[in-house]
C-alpha cells in the first residue's frame, strides 16, 4: 500500500491460474487486494498468462470453488503452535479478481484488452 500511496508503481502485472469466460481471474491469495489498490490509484493492472489459461467452460469467477489449505499452515511454524487451541481458521489458496479491475491480459497471442 505504501508504494501505491507514494506513486512508486507504474503498472502491475500478475499471473493467473485460470481465466474465466467473462475475464475474471483466479490467482493466488492477495491478488484481489492488489487489483483494488491499483484501481483506486489509477494504475494499469495486467494479467500475464498463456492463452491456454482461458477456460471457456467456467462462466465467471463466482462459479469457481476456492481450494482451502490446512489450518496448521497458519497456526504453526516449524511444528510449534503459535495460535490458541480451538481457533477457527479460514485459509483459502486463491482470490478471484473481477474483470472490471483488469486493464488487459498479456498472452503469447498479444494483449487482450476486452472480451467481445
PDB file as gemmi writes it, atoms N, CA and C in Angstrom:
CRYST1    1.000    1.000    1.000  90.00  90.00  90.00 P 1                      
ATOM      1  N   UNK A   1       0.798  -1.185   0.000  1.00  0.00           N  
ATOM      2  CA  UNK A   1       0.000   0.000   0.000  1.00  0.00           C  
ATOM      3  C   UNK A   1       0.847   1.258   0.000  1.00  0.00           C  
ATOM      4  N   UNK A   2       1.941   1.220   0.728  1.00  0.00           N  
ATOM      5  CA  UNK A   2       2.820   2.389   0.824  1.00  0.00           C  
ATOM      6  C   UNK A   2       3.322   2.813  -0.551  1.00  0.00           C  
ATOM      7  N   UNK A   3       3.741   1.842  -1.341  1.00  0.00           N  
ATOM      8  CA  UNK A   3       4.291   2.158  -2.658  1.00  0.00           C  
ATOM      9  C   UNK A   3       3.229   2.729  -3.596  1.00  0.00           C  
ATOM     10  N   UNK A   4       1.999   2.254  -3.480  1.00  0.00           N  
ATOM     11  CA  UNK A   4       0.907   2.838  -4.259  1.00  0.00           C  
ATOM     12  C   UNK A   4       0.684   4.281  -3.824  1.00  0.00           C  
ATOM     13  N   UNK A   5       0.600   4.481  -2.524  1.00  0.00           N  
ATOM     14  CA  UNK A   5       0.342   5.816  -1.977  1.00  0.00           C  
ATOM     15  C   UNK A   5       1.426   6.814  -2.378  1.00  0.00           C  
ATOM     16  N   UNK A   6       2.656   6.368  -2.422  1.00  0.00           N  
ATOM     17  CA  UNK A   6       3.789   7.248  -2.740  1.00  0.00           C  
ATOM     18  C   UNK A   6       4.061   7.330  -4.246  1.00  0.00           C  
ATOM     19  N   UNK A   7       3.152   6.805  -5.050  1.00  0.00           N  
ATOM     20  CA  UNK A   7       3.255   6.888  -6.508  1.00  0.00           C  
ATOM     21  C   UNK A   7       4.543   6.255  -7.033  1.00  0.00           C  
ATOM     22  N   UNK A   8       4.905   5.121  -6.463  1.00  0.00           N  
ATOM     23  CA  UNK A   8       6.139   4.429  -6.839  1.00  0.00           C  
ATOM     24  C   UNK A   8       5.886   3.273  -7.815  1.00  0.00           C  
ATOM     25  N   UNK A   9       4.635   3.092  -8.245  1.00  0.00           N  
ATOM     26  CA  UNK A   9       4.278   1.971  -9.117  1.00  0.00           C  
ATOM     27  C   UNK A   9       3.668   2.518 -10.402  1.00  0.00           C  
ATOM     28  N   UNK A  10       4.196   2.063 -11.540  1.00  0.00           N  
ATOM     29  CA  UNK A  10       3.688   2.500 -12.841  1.00  0.00           C  
ATOM     30  C   UNK A  10       2.599   1.580 -13.378  1.00  0.00           C  
ATOM     31  N   UNK A  11       2.774   0.281 -13.142  1.00  0.00           N  
ATOM     32  CA  UNK A  11       1.767  -0.691 -13.547  1.00  0.00           C  
ATOM     33  C   UNK A  11       1.993  -1.975 -12.771  1.00  0.00           C  
ATOM     34  N   UNK A  12       0.956  -2.809 -12.755  1.00  0.00           N  
ATOM     35  CA  UNK A  12       1.012  -4.080 -12.033  1.00  0.00           C  
ATOM     36  C   UNK A  12       0.791  -5.204 -13.039  1.00  0.00           C  
ATOM     37  N   UNK A  13       1.581  -6.269 -12.909  1.00  0.00           N  
ATOM     38  CA  UNK A  13       1.384  -7.482 -13.705  1.00  0.00           C  
ATOM     39  C   UNK A  13       1.372  -8.670 -12.747  1.00  0.00           C  
ATOM     40  N   UNK A  14       0.299  -9.463 -12.817  1.00  0.00           N  
ATOM     41  CA  UNK A  14       0.224 -10.698 -12.038  1.00  0.00           C  
ATOM     42  C   UNK A  14       0.068 -11.869 -13.002  1.00  0.00           C  
ATOM     43  N   UNK A  15       0.197 -13.070 -12.494  1.00  0.00           N  
ATOM     44  CA  UNK A  15      -0.072 -14.270 -13.269  1.00  0.00           C  
ATOM     45  C   UNK A  15      -1.513 -14.705 -13.066  1.00  0.00           C  
ATOM     46  N   UNK A  16      -1.845 -15.867 -13.568  1.00  0.00           N  
ATOM     47  CA  UNK A  16      -3.195 -16.405 -13.397  1.00  0.00           C  
ATOM     48  C   UNK A  16      -3.148 -17.924 -13.418  1.00  0.00           C  
ATOM     49  N   UNK A  17      -3.930 -18.523 -12.543  1.00  0.00           N  
ATOM     50  CA  UNK A  17      -4.106 -19.972 -12.579  1.00  0.00           C  
ATOM     51  C   UNK A  17      -5.225 -20.346 -13.546  1.00  0.00           C  
ATOM     52  N   UNK A  18      -6.215 -19.465 -13.667  1.00  0.00           N  
ATOM     53  CA  UNK A  18      -7.344 -19.703 -14.561  1.00  0.00           C  
ATOM     54  C   UNK A  18      -7.974 -18.350 -14.889  1.00  0.00           C  
ATOM     55  N   UNK A  19      -8.465 -18.208 -16.123  1.00  0.00           N  
ATOM     56  CA  UNK A  19      -9.202 -17.019 -16.537  1.00  0.00           C  
ATOM     57  C   UNK A  19     -10.548 -17.497 -17.061  1.00  0.00           C  
ATOM     58  N   UNK A  20     -11.618 -16.986 -16.471  1.00  0.00           N  
ATOM     59  CA  UNK A  20     -12.962 -17.445 -16.825  1.00  0.00           C  
ATOM     60  C   UNK A  20     -13.439 -16.814 -18.131  1.00  0.00           C  
ATOM     61  N   UNK A  21     -14.559 -17.298 -18.607  1.00  0.00           N  
ATOM     62  CA  UNK A  21     -15.125 -16.842 -19.875  1.00  0.00           C  
ATOM     63  C   UNK A  21     -15.369 -15.331 -19.892  1.00  0.00           C  
ATOM     64  N   UNK A  22     -15.775 -14.758 -18.750  1.00  0.00           N  
ATOM     65  CA  UNK A  22     -16.045 -13.318 -18.715  1.00  0.00           C  
ATOM     66  C   UNK A  22     -14.810 -12.483 -18.370  1.00  0.00           C  
ATOM     67  N   UNK A  23     -13.650 -13.143 -18.159  1.00  0.00           N  
ATOM     68  CA  UNK A  23     -12.417 -12.417 -17.891  1.00  0.00           C  
ATOM     69  C   UNK A  23     -12.019 -12.329 -16.437  1.00  0.00           C  
ATOM     70  N   UNK A  24     -12.840 -12.860 -15.526  1.00  0.00           N  
ATOM     71  CA  UNK A  24     -12.434 -12.904 -14.118  1.00  0.00           C  
ATOM     72  C   UNK A  24     -11.205 -13.805 -13.997  1.00  0.00           C  
ATOM     73  N   UNK A  25     -10.324 -13.469 -13.066  1.00  0.00           N  
ATOM     74  CA  UNK A  25      -9.063 -14.199 -12.922  1.00  0.00           C  
ATOM     75  C   UNK A  25      -8.999 -14.904 -11.577  1.00  0.00           C  
ATOM     76  N   UNK A  26      -8.610 -16.166 -11.606  1.00  0.00           N  
ATOM     77  CA  UNK A  26      -8.337 -16.941 -10.402  1.00  0.00           C  
ATOM     78  C   UNK A  26      -6.820 -16.946 -10.241  1.00  0.00           C  
ATOM     79  N   UNK A  27      -6.346 -16.400  -9.127  1.00  0.00           N  
ATOM     80  CA  UNK A  27      -4.909 -16.344  -8.876  1.00  0.00           C  
ATOM     81  C   UNK A  27      -4.659 -16.403  -7.377  1.00  0.00           C  
ATOM     82  N   UNK A  28      -3.416 -16.514  -7.018  1.00  0.00           N  
ATOM     83  CA  UNK A  28      -3.033 -16.682  -5.614  1.00  0.00           C  
ATOM     84  C   UNK A  28      -3.641 -15.605  -4.715  1.00  0.00           C  
ATOM     85  N   UNK A  29      -3.842 -15.997  -3.470  1.00  0.00           N  
ATOM     86  CA  UNK A  29      -4.414 -15.110  -2.465  1.00  0.00           C  
ATOM     87  C   UNK A  29      -3.578 -13.827  -2.396  1.00  0.00           C  
ATOM     88  N   UNK A  30      -4.247 -12.703  -2.292  1.00  0.00           N  
ATOM     89  CA  UNK A  30      -3.581 -11.404  -2.274  1.00  0.00           C  
ATOM     90  C   UNK A  30      -3.717 -10.664  -3.593  1.00  0.00           C  
ATOM     91  N   UNK A  31      -4.085 -11.381  -4.651  1.00  0.00           N  
ATOM     92  CA  UNK A  31      -4.219 -10.758  -5.972  1.00  0.00           C  
ATOM     93  C   UNK A  31      -5.357  -9.745  -6.014  1.00  0.00           C  
ATOM     94  N   UNK A  32      -6.475 -10.072  -5.385  1.00  0.00           N  
ATOM     95  CA  UNK A  32      -7.628  -9.166  -5.384  1.00  0.00           C  
ATOM     96  C   UNK A  32      -7.281  -7.839  -4.714  1.00  0.00           C  
ATOM     97  N   UNK A  33      -6.606  -7.913  -3.581  1.00  0.00           N  
ATOM     98  CA  UNK A  33      -6.253  -6.684  -2.858  1.00  0.00           C  
ATOM     99  C   UNK A  33      -5.353  -5.786  -3.697  1.00  0.00           C  
ATOM    100  N   UNK A  34      -4.410  -6.385  -4.396  1.00  0.00           N  
ATOM    101  CA  UNK A  34      -3.519  -5.597  -5.248  1.00  0.00           C  
ATOM    102  C   UNK A  34      -4.309  -4.953  -6.390  1.00  0.00           C  
ATOM    103  N   UNK A  35      -5.254  -5.691  -6.956  1.00  0.00           N  
ATOM    104  CA  UNK A  35      -6.082  -5.148  -8.037  1.00  0.00           C  
ATOM    105  C   UNK A  35      -6.917  -3.967  -7.556  1.00  0.00           C  
ATOM    106  N   UNK A  36      -7.466  -4.077  -6.353  1.00  0.00           N  
ATOM    107  CA  UNK A  36      -8.270  -2.980  -5.791  1.00  0.00           C  
ATOM    108  C   UNK A  36      -7.399  -1.746  -5.572  1.00  0.00           C  
ATOM    109  N   UNK A  37      -6.202  -1.952  -5.022  1.00  0.00           N  
ATOM    110  CA  UNK A  37      -5.276  -0.829  -4.826  1.00  0.00           C  
ATOM    111  C   UNK A  37      -4.912  -0.180  -6.158  1.00  0.00           C  
ATOM    112  N   UNK A  38      -4.632  -0.990  -7.153  1.00  0.00           N  
ATOM    113  CA  UNK A  38      -4.278  -0.445  -8.466  1.00  0.00           C  
ATOM    114  C   UNK A  38      -5.428   0.385  -9.031  1.00  0.00           C  
ATOM    115  N   UNK A  39      -6.639  -0.123  -8.939  1.00  0.00           N  
ATOM    116  CA  UNK A  39      -7.811   0.607  -9.441  1.00  0.00           C  
ATOM    117  C   UNK A  39      -7.977   1.928  -8.693  1.00  0.00           C  
ATOM    118  N   UNK A  40      -7.846   1.894  -7.383  1.00  0.00           N  
ATOM    119  CA  UNK A  40      -8.003   3.095  -6.554  1.00  0.00           C  
ATOM    120  C   UNK A  40      -6.986   4.175  -6.936  1.00  0.00           C  
ATOM    121  N   UNK A  41      -5.777   3.734  -7.291  1.00  0.00           N  
ATOM    122  CA  UNK A  41      -4.703   4.677  -7.609  1.00  0.00           C  
ATOM    123  C   UNK A  41      -4.535   4.892  -9.123  1.00  0.00           C  
ATOM    124  N   UNK A  42      -5.511   4.418  -9.898  1.00  0.00           N  
ATOM    125  CA  UNK A  42      -5.491   4.590 -11.359  1.00  0.00           C  
ATOM    126  C   UNK A  42      -4.215   4.049 -12.001  1.00  0.00           C  
ATOM    127  N   UNK A  43      -3.810   2.877 -11.556  1.00  0.00           N  
ATOM    128  CA  UNK A  43      -2.615   2.219 -12.082  1.00  0.00           C  
ATOM    129  C   UNK A  43      -3.056   1.027 -12.929  1.00  0.00           C  
ATOM    130  N   UNK A  44      -2.553   0.916 -14.157  1.00  0.00           N  
ATOM    131  CA  UNK A  44      -2.931  -0.215 -15.007  1.00  0.00           C  
ATOM    132  C   UNK A  44      -2.603  -1.553 -14.339  1.00  0.00           C  
ATOM    133  N   UNK A  45      -3.534  -2.496 -14.479  1.00  0.00           N  
ATOM    134  CA  UNK A  45      -3.416  -3.810 -13.848  1.00  0.00           C  
ATOM    135  C   UNK A  45      -3.559  -4.877 -14.929  1.00  0.00           C  
ATOM    136  N   UNK A  46      -2.473  -5.582 -15.206  1.00  0.00           N  
ATOM    137  CA  UNK A  46      -2.453  -6.594 -16.253  1.00  0.00           C  
ATOM    138  C   UNK A  46      -2.290  -7.997 -15.674  1.00  0.00           C  
ATOM    139  N   UNK A  47      -2.771  -8.963 -16.445  1.00  0.00           N  
ATOM    140  CA  UNK A  47      -2.602 -10.376 -16.115  1.00  0.00           C  
ATOM    141  C   UNK A  47      -1.783 -11.002 -17.241  1.00  0.00           C  
ATOM    142  N   UNK A  48      -0.673 -11.638 -16.893  1.00  0.00           N  
ATOM    143  CA  UNK A  48       0.162 -12.327 -17.881  1.00  0.00           C  
ATOM    144  C   UNK A  48      -0.026 -13.828 -17.714  1.00  0.00           C  
ATOM    145  N   UNK A  49      -0.450 -14.481 -18.791  1.00  0.00           N  
ATOM    146  CA  UNK A  49      -0.719 -15.917 -18.709  1.00  0.00           C  
ATOM    147  C   UNK A  49      -0.748 -16.517 -20.109  1.00  0.00           C  
ATOM    148  N   UNK A  50      -0.419 -17.799 -20.221  1.00  0.00           N  
ATOM    149  CA  UNK A  50      -0.567 -18.465 -21.517  1.00  0.00           C  
ATOM    150  C   UNK A  50      -2.038 -18.452 -21.945  1.00  0.00           C  
ATOM    151  N   UNK A  51      -2.257 -18.440 -23.249  1.00  0.00           N  
ATOM    152  CA  UNK A  51      -3.630 -18.419 -23.748  1.00  0.00           C  
ATOM    153  C   UNK A  51      -4.428 -19.627 -23.255  1.00  0.00           C  
ATOM    154  N   UNK A  52      -3.743 -20.731 -22.990  1.00  0.00           N  
ATOM    155  CA  UNK A  52      -4.421 -21.939 -22.503  1.00  0.00           C  
ATOM    156  C   UNK A  52      -5.001 -21.767 -21.100  1.00  0.00           C  
ATOM    157  N   UNK A  53      -4.667 -20.679 -20.428  1.00  0.00           N  
ATOM    158  CA  UNK A  53      -5.214 -20.401 -19.095  1.00  0.00           C  
ATOM    159  C   UNK A  53      -6.676 -19.971 -19.177  1.00  0.00           C  
ATOM    160  N   UNK A  54      -7.098 -19.458 -20.339  1.00  0.00           N  
ATOM    161  CA  UNK A  54      -8.501 -19.077 -20.523  1.00  0.00           C  
ATOM    162  C   UNK A  54      -9.350 -20.342 -20.566  1.00  0.00           C  
ATOM    163  N   UNK A  55     -10.380 -20.392 -19.731  1.00  0.00           N  
ATOM    164  CA  UNK A  55     -11.228 -21.578 -19.640  1.00  0.00           C  
ATOM    165  C   UNK A  55     -12.651 -21.225 -20.055  1.00  0.00           C  
ATOM    166  N   UNK A  56     -13.053 -21.559 -21.280  1.00  0.00           N  
ATOM    167  CA  UNK A  56     -14.391 -21.226 -21.756  1.00  0.00           C  
ATOM    168  C   UNK A  56     -15.499 -22.009 -21.055  1.00  0.00           C  
ATOM    169  N   UNK A  57     -15.129 -23.003 -20.253  1.00  0.00           N  
ATOM    170  CA  UNK A  57     -16.123 -23.811 -19.541  1.00  0.00           C  
ATOM    171  C   UNK A  57     -16.531 -23.211 -18.206  1.00  0.00           C  
ATOM    172  N   UNK A  58     -15.822 -22.193 -17.754  1.00  0.00           N  
ATOM    173  CA  UNK A  58     -16.175 -21.518 -16.498  1.00  0.00           C  
ATOM    174  C   UNK A  58     -16.670 -20.127 -16.856  1.00  0.00           C  
ATOM    175  N   UNK A  59     -17.932 -19.869 -16.588  1.00  0.00           N  
ATOM    176  CA  UNK A  59     -18.572 -18.616 -16.998  1.00  0.00           C  
ATOM    177  C   UNK A  59     -17.977 -17.393 -16.305  1.00  0.00           C  
ATOM    178  N   UNK A  60     -17.847 -17.474 -14.959  1.00  0.00           N  
ATOM    179  CA  UNK A  60     -17.387 -16.310 -14.179  1.00  0.00           C  
ATOM    180  C   UNK A  60     -16.703 -16.786 -12.905  1.00  0.00           C  
ATOM    181  N   UNK A  61     -16.006 -15.869 -12.255  1.00  0.00           N  
ATOM    182  CA  UNK A  61     -15.265 -16.207 -11.048  1.00  0.00           C  
ATOM    183  C   UNK A  61     -16.113 -16.802  -9.946  1.00  0.00           C  
ATOM    184  N   UNK A  62     -17.349 -16.341  -9.823  1.00  0.00           N  
ATOM    185  CA  UNK A  62     -18.241 -16.846  -8.773  1.00  0.00           C  
ATOM    186  C   UNK A  62     -18.542 -18.335  -8.944  1.00  0.00           C  
ATOM    187  N   UNK A  63     -18.290 -18.875 -10.128  1.00  0.00           N  
ATOM    188  CA  UNK A  63     -18.538 -20.298 -10.385  1.00  0.00           C  
ATOM    189  C   UNK A  63     -17.374 -21.193  -9.961  1.00  0.00           C  
ATOM    190  N   UNK A  64     -16.276 -20.593  -9.523  1.00  0.00           N  
ATOM    191  CA  UNK A  64     -15.075 -21.343  -9.157  1.00  0.00           C  
ATOM    192  C   UNK A  64     -15.113 -21.706  -7.678  1.00  0.00           C  
ATOM    193  N   UNK A  65     -14.863 -22.969  -7.367  1.00  0.00           N  
ATOM    194  CA  UNK A  65     -14.734 -23.407  -5.978  1.00  0.00           C  
ATOM    195  C   UNK A  65     -13.305 -23.124  -5.534  1.00  0.00           C  
ATOM    196  N   UNK A  66     -13.164 -22.355  -4.468  1.00  0.00           N  
ATOM    197  CA  UNK A  66     -11.844 -21.962  -3.984  1.00  0.00           C  
ATOM    198  C   UNK A  66     -11.296 -23.026  -3.043  1.00  0.00           C  
ATOM    199  N   UNK A  67     -10.128 -23.537  -3.389  1.00  0.00           N  
ATOM    200  CA  UNK A  67      -9.433 -24.526  -2.565  1.00  0.00           C  
ATOM    201  C   UNK A  67      -8.997 -23.888  -1.247  1.00  0.00           C  
ATOM    202  N   UNK A  68      -9.059 -24.673  -0.178  1.00  0.00           N  
ATOM    203  CA  UNK A  68      -8.562 -24.219   1.125  1.00  0.00           C  
ATOM    204  C   UNK A  68      -7.391 -25.087   1.549  1.00  0.00           C  
ATOM    205  N   UNK A  69      -6.438 -24.468   2.203  1.00  0.00           N  
ATOM    206  CA  UNK A  69      -5.285 -25.187   2.733  1.00  0.00           C  
ATOM    207  C   UNK A  69      -5.568 -25.586   4.179  1.00  0.00           C  
ATOM    208  N   UNK A  70      -4.735 -26.459   4.701  1.00  0.00           N  
ATOM    209  CA  UNK A  70      -4.925 -26.967   6.057  1.00  0.00           C  
ATOM    210  C   UNK A  70      -4.652 -25.871   7.094  1.00  0.00           C  
ATOM    211  N   UNK A  71      -5.400 -25.881   8.201  1.00  0.00           N  
ATOM    212  CA  UNK A  71      -5.255 -24.832   9.221  1.00  0.00           C  
ATOM    213  C   UNK A  71      -3.859 -24.710   9.820  1.00  0.00           C  
ATOM    214  N   UNK A  72      -3.157 -25.840   9.992  1.00  0.00           N  
ATOM    215  CA  UNK A  72      -1.866 -25.747  10.681  1.00  0.00           C  
ATOM    216  C   UNK A  72      -0.836 -24.905   9.917  1.00  0.00           C  
ATOM    217  N   UNK A  73      -1.093 -24.630   8.643  1.00  0.00           N  
ATOM    218  CA  UNK A  73      -0.177 -23.762   7.896  1.00  0.00           C  
ATOM    219  C   UNK A  73      -0.122 -22.344   8.465  1.00  0.00           C  
ATOM    220  N   UNK A  74      -1.184 -21.936   9.156  1.00  0.00           N  
ATOM    221  CA  UNK A  74      -1.196 -20.592   9.754  1.00  0.00           C  
ATOM    222  C   UNK A  74      -1.222 -20.620  11.278  1.00  0.00           C  
ATOM    223  N   UNK A  75      -1.360 -21.801  11.856  1.00  0.00           N  
ATOM    224  CA  UNK A  75      -1.382 -21.882  13.324  1.00  0.00           C  
ATOM    225  C   UNK A  75      -0.094 -22.452  13.902  1.00  0.00           C  
ATOM    226  N   UNK A  76       0.821 -22.888  13.023  1.00  0.00           N  
ATOM    227  CA  UNK A  76       2.091 -23.464  13.479  1.00  0.00           C  
ATOM    228  C   UNK A  76       3.239 -22.946  12.619  1.00  0.00           C  
ATOM    229  N   UNK A  77       4.403 -22.867  13.227  1.00  0.00           N  
ATOM    230  CA  UNK A  77       5.640 -22.597  12.498  1.00  0.00           C  
ATOM    231  C   UNK A  77       6.637 -23.672  12.895  1.00  0.00           C  
ATOM    232  N   UNK A  78       7.117 -24.406  11.906  1.00  0.00           N  
ATOM    233  CA  UNK A  78       8.076 -25.491  12.142  1.00  0.00           C  
ATOM    234  C   UNK A  78       7.582 -26.449  13.220  1.00  0.00           C  
ATOM    235  N   UNK A  79       6.255 -26.738  13.200  1.00  0.00           N  
ATOM    236  CA  UNK A  79       5.676 -27.675  14.146  1.00  0.00           C  
ATOM    237  C   UNK A  79       5.375 -27.099  15.516  1.00  0.00           C  
ATOM    238  N   UNK A  80       5.657 -25.824  15.731  1.00  0.00           N  
ATOM    239  CA  UNK A  80       5.403 -25.174  17.022  1.00  0.00           C  
ATOM    240  C   UNK A  80       4.122 -24.351  16.916  1.00  0.00           C  
ATOM    241  N   UNK A  81       3.183 -24.608  17.839  1.00  0.00           N  
ATOM    242  CA  UNK A  81       1.918 -23.874  17.841  1.00  0.00           C  
ATOM    243  C   UNK A  81       2.164 -22.392  18.119  1.00  0.00           C  
ATOM    244  N   UNK A  82       1.501 -21.547  17.321  1.00  0.00           N  
ATOM    245  CA  UNK A  82       1.590 -20.102  17.538  1.00  0.00           C  
ATOM    246  C   UNK A  82       0.206 -19.478  17.706  1.00  0.00           C  
ATOM    247  N   UNK A  83      -0.810 -20.331  17.777  1.00  0.00           N  
ATOM    248  CA  UNK A  83      -2.187 -19.862  17.929  1.00  0.00           C  
ATOM    249  C   UNK A  83      -2.869 -20.688  19.011  1.00  0.00           C  
ATOM    250  N   UNK A  84      -3.881 -20.123  19.666  1.00  0.00           N  
ATOM    251  CA  UNK A  84      -4.585 -20.862  20.716  1.00  0.00           C  
ATOM    252  C   UNK A  84      -5.322 -22.084  20.163  1.00  0.00           C  
ATOM    253  N   UNK A  85      -5.473 -23.106  20.986  1.00  0.00           N  
ATOM    254  CA  UNK A  85      -6.257 -24.280  20.613  1.00  0.00           C  
ATOM    255  C   UNK A  85      -7.686 -23.857  20.301  1.00  0.00           C  
ATOM    256  N   UNK A  86      -8.287 -24.511  19.329  1.00  0.00           N  
ATOM    257  CA  UNK A  86      -9.687 -24.276  19.007  1.00  0.00           C  
ATOM    258  C   UNK A  86      -9.952 -23.059  18.137  1.00  0.00           C  
ATOM    259  N   UNK A  87      -8.905 -22.340  17.752  1.00  0.00           N  
ATOM    260  CA  UNK A  87      -9.110 -21.155  16.917  1.00  0.00           C  
ATOM    261  C   UNK A  87      -9.650 -21.583  15.552  1.00  0.00           C  
ATOM    262  N   UNK A  88     -10.598 -20.813  15.020  1.00  0.00           N  
ATOM    263  CA  UNK A  88     -11.149 -21.104  13.698  1.00  0.00           C  
ATOM    264  C   UNK A  88     -10.227 -20.500  12.643  1.00  0.00           C  
ATOM    265  N   UNK A  89      -9.948 -21.289  11.621  1.00  0.00           N  
ATOM    266  CA  UNK A  89      -9.029 -20.867  10.569  1.00  0.00           C  
ATOM    267  C   UNK A  89      -9.714 -20.977   9.211  1.00  0.00           C  
ATOM    268  N   UNK A  90      -9.579 -19.941   8.426  1.00  0.00           N  
ATOM    269  CA  UNK A  90     -10.006 -19.950   7.026  1.00  0.00           C  
ATOM    270  C   UNK A  90      -8.758 -19.639   6.215  1.00  0.00           C  
ATOM    271  N   UNK A  91      -8.318 -20.583   5.401  1.00  0.00           N  
ATOM    272  CA  UNK A  91      -7.033 -20.472   4.725  1.00  0.00           C  
ATOM    273  C   UNK A  91      -7.195 -20.732   3.220  1.00  0.00           C  
ATOM    274  N   UNK A  92      -7.851 -19.795   2.497  1.00  0.00           N  
ATOM    275  CA  UNK A  92      -8.051 -20.002   1.063  1.00  0.00           C  
ATOM    276  C   UNK A  92      -6.747 -19.859   0.285  1.00  0.00           C  
ATOM    277  N   UNK A  93      -6.661 -20.581  -0.822  1.00  0.00           N  
ATOM    278  CA  UNK A  93      -5.465 -20.555  -1.658  1.00  0.00           C  
ATOM    279  C   UNK A  93      -5.558 -19.469  -2.729  1.00  0.00           C  
ATOM    280  N   UNK A  94      -6.757 -19.221  -3.218  1.00  0.00           N  
ATOM    281  CA  UNK A  94      -6.932 -18.329  -4.364  1.00  0.00           C  
ATOM    282  C   UNK A  94      -7.861 -17.164  -4.069  1.00  0.00           C  
ATOM    283  N   UNK A  95      -7.675 -16.106  -4.841  1.00  0.00           N  
ATOM    284  CA  UNK A  95      -8.583 -14.968  -4.913  1.00  0.00           C  
ATOM    285  C   UNK A  95      -9.230 -14.977  -6.290  1.00  0.00           C  
ATOM    286  N   UNK A  96     -10.342 -14.293  -6.393  1.00  0.00           N  
ATOM    287  CA  UNK A  96     -10.952 -14.013  -7.687  1.00  0.00           C  
ATOM    288  C   UNK A  96     -10.777 -12.520  -7.939  1.00  0.00           C  
ATOM    289  N   UNK A  97     -10.172 -12.176  -9.055  1.00  0.00           N  
ATOM    290  CA  UNK A  97     -10.038 -10.775  -9.450  1.00  0.00           C  
ATOM    291  C   UNK A  97     -11.099 -10.514 -10.516  1.00  0.00           C  
ATOM    292  N   UNK A  98     -12.088  -9.659 -10.219  1.00  0.00           N  
ATOM    293  CA  UNK A  98     -13.136  -9.369 -11.199  1.00  0.00           C  
ATOM    294  C   UNK A  98     -12.558  -8.698 -12.453  1.00  0.00           C  
ATOM    295  N   UNK A  99     -13.116  -9.042 -13.591  1.00  0.00           N  
ATOM    296  CA  UNK A  99     -12.607  -8.500 -14.857  1.00  0.00           C  
ATOM    297  C   UNK A  99     -12.657  -6.978 -14.919  1.00  0.00           C  
ATOM    298  N   UNK A 100     -13.556  -6.372 -14.163  1.00  0.00           N  
ATOM    299  CA  UNK A 100     -13.672  -4.907 -14.169  1.00  0.00           C  
ATOM    300  C   UNK A 100     -12.413  -4.221 -13.638  1.00  0.00           C  
ATOM    301  N   UNK A 101     -11.608  -4.951 -12.877  1.00  0.00           N  
ATOM    302  CA  UNK A 101     -10.385  -4.378 -12.304  1.00  0.00           C  
ATOM    303  C   UNK A 101      -9.162  -4.583 -13.201  1.00  0.00           C  
ATOM    304  N   UNK A 102      -9.344  -5.280 -14.314  1.00  0.00           N  
ATOM    305  CA  UNK A 102      -8.218  -5.687 -15.153  1.00  0.00           C  
ATOM    306  C   UNK A 102      -8.135  -4.819 -16.411  1.00  0.00           C  
ATOM    307  N   UNK A 103      -6.947  -4.280 -16.651  1.00  0.00           N  
ATOM    308  CA  UNK A 103      -6.704  -3.443 -17.829  1.00  0.00           C  
ATOM    309  C   UNK A 103      -6.556  -4.293 -19.082  1.00  0.00           C  
ATOM    310  N   UNK A 104      -5.852  -5.412 -18.962  1.00  0.00           N  
ATOM    311  CA  UNK A 104      -5.634  -6.276 -20.110  1.00  0.00           C  
ATOM    312  C   UNK A 104      -4.976  -7.581 -19.716  1.00  0.00           C  
ATOM    313  N   UNK A 105      -4.937  -8.497 -20.685  1.00  0.00           N  
ATOM    314  CA  UNK A 105      -4.384  -9.836 -20.489  1.00  0.00           C  
ATOM    315  C   UNK A 105      -3.237 -10.007 -21.478  1.00  0.00           C  
ATOM    316  N   UNK A 106      -2.048 -10.262 -20.969  1.00  0.00           N  
ATOM    317  CA  UNK A 106      -0.863 -10.422 -21.807  1.00  0.00           C  
ATOM    318  C   UNK A 106      -0.685 -11.915 -22.090  1.00  0.00           C  
ATOM    319  N   UNK A 107      -0.766 -12.293 -23.370  1.00  0.00           N  
ATOM    320  CA  UNK A 107      -0.617 -13.696 -23.762  1.00  0.00           C  
ATOM    321  C   UNK A 107       0.401 -13.796 -24.895  1.00  0.00           C  
ATOM    322  N   UNK A 108       0.748 -15.019 -25.261  1.00  0.00           N  
ATOM    323  CA  UNK A 108       1.651 -15.221 -26.386  1.00  0.00           C  
ATOM    324  C   UNK A 108       1.002 -14.821 -27.711  1.00  0.00           C  
ATOM    325  N   UNK A 109      -0.316 -14.589 -27.692  1.00  0.00           N  
ATOM    326  CA  UNK A 109      -1.037 -14.145 -28.893  1.00  0.00           C  
ATOM    327  C   UNK A 109      -1.202 -12.627 -28.927  1.00  0.00           C  
ATOM    328  N   UNK A 110      -0.660 -11.955 -27.933  1.00  0.00           N  
ATOM    329  CA  UNK A 110      -0.783 -10.499 -27.858  1.00  0.00           C  
ATOM    330  C   UNK A 110      -1.517 -10.080 -26.600  1.00  0.00           C  
ATOM    331  N   UNK A 111      -1.834  -8.797 -26.530  1.00  0.00           N  
ATOM    332  CA  UNK A 111      -2.529  -8.246 -25.368  1.00  0.00           C  
ATOM    333  C   UNK A 111      -4.017  -8.141 -25.687  1.00  0.00           C  
ATOM    334  N   UNK A 112      -4.821  -8.728 -24.826  1.00  0.00           N  
ATOM    335  CA  UNK A 112      -6.277  -8.671 -24.954  1.00  0.00           C  
ATOM    336  C   UNK A 112      -6.760  -7.602 -23.982  1.00  0.00           C  
ATOM    337  N   UNK A 113      -7.481  -6.608 -24.496  1.00  0.00           N  
ATOM    338  CA  UNK A 113      -7.944  -5.533 -23.617  1.00  0.00           C  
ATOM    339  C   UNK A 113      -9.437  -5.580 -23.344  1.00  0.00           C  
ATOM    340  N   UNK A 114     -10.157  -6.392 -24.097  1.00  0.00           N  
ATOM    341  CA  UNK A 114     -11.582  -6.561 -23.802  1.00  0.00           C  
ATOM    342  C   UNK A 114     -12.091  -7.851 -24.418  1.00  0.00           C  
ATOM    343  N   UNK A 115     -13.164  -8.337 -23.849  1.00  0.00           N  
ATOM    344  CA  UNK A 115     -13.810  -9.537 -24.365  1.00  0.00           C  
ATOM    345  C   UNK A 115     -15.007  -9.114 -25.191  1.00  0.00           C  
ATOM    346  N   UNK A 116     -15.223  -9.774 -26.333  1.00  0.00           N  
ATOM    347  CA  UNK A 116     -16.385  -9.438 -27.162  1.00  0.00           C  
ATOM    348  C   UNK A 116     -17.302 -10.621 -27.300  1.00  0.00           C  
TER     349      UNK A 116                                                      
END                                                                             
